[in-house]
């Protein structure tokens, strides 16, 4: 057995938290040799519910679960954290303007970024799930003095997994035979799910599907899948979001297999015309510790337009939070 890793989950009493914690504690994130210590952060009103979840975690008698702590104190929550999964966020309330939403989330993610810098382990890696995820990650990173910006990421793996599943369905193939999918840009309806480099088995996906299907069904369906789930399930994606967050952290920490890439929102180094410093989704690989943007992919005119549109939304969000003094 290796030494325990400390994982902080914010919004632990929420529905994603409930779908996430048991899987982390059972070893599905770091493998079955690595014990975990869980730190659950909640707002004061939800601490009791999180304590209930902690009781259930105890009742599972997971051999890998070394410790669980529940708190509403950010400094306690991020103490020695190797991985921070920032799930809790302020949802858009009725009549809430965009600036109010950004302001409310700035009030959460700024202090959390600072608390990570002050308390987390020196190798801390952060994934933001709470929306608007890319911009919340940017805010957290900008308050985490001394922590490399590359350690702050936002989740677009759920969009990626949805795209893989849609392409597999359409081509009557298994999900395991699909590779080379990319989500570009923002985790929002402007995201660009791109299958122009994808393969199904050993065949290019573009040879197997109609262009009209890509434009009129695949792209909008993936981008709006969250809304479709809400309509059908009566609640937003939870288990699939938790699953994607686990995929993201596992691939980041343990590495992506072979030469396969996945998608994650990471800090831009200027690649593919995305302004440096924005946290935008790219095709990425990990060597087991650091994400690397897949270089030199050909971007056709259609893809260029879609990437630019989503990046423009990210730029507008960044400018709005800058104006609000949140960066
Ligand atoms: P819930 O409303 O079920 O849970 C959120 C929890 O966060 C609540 O228990 C709340 O008390 C807590 N919380 C709020 N402010 C907090 C703070 N300052 N510190 C600690 N905890 C805090 O939402 P849930 O369905 O779990 O979704 C959580 C977030 O994930 C939302 O922002 C949602 O929009 C976002 N999503 C992101 C996805 C992605 O792919 N990036 C997909 C799924 C999901 O929509």
Boltz pocket constraint, residues with backbone or C-beta under 6 A from the ligand:
constraints:
  - pocket:
      binder: B
      contacts: [[A, 10], [A, 11], [A, 12], [A, 13], [A, 14], [A, 15], [A, 16], [A, 17], [A, 41], [A, 42], [A, 43], [A, 46], [A, 87], [A, 88], [A, 89], [A, 90], [A, 91], [A, 108], [A, 128], [A, 129], [A, 130], [A, 131], [A, 133], [A, 155], [A, 156], [A, 157], [A, 158], [A, 159], [A, 187], [A, 226], [A, 236], [A, 237], [A, 238], [A, 241]]
      max_distance: 6.0
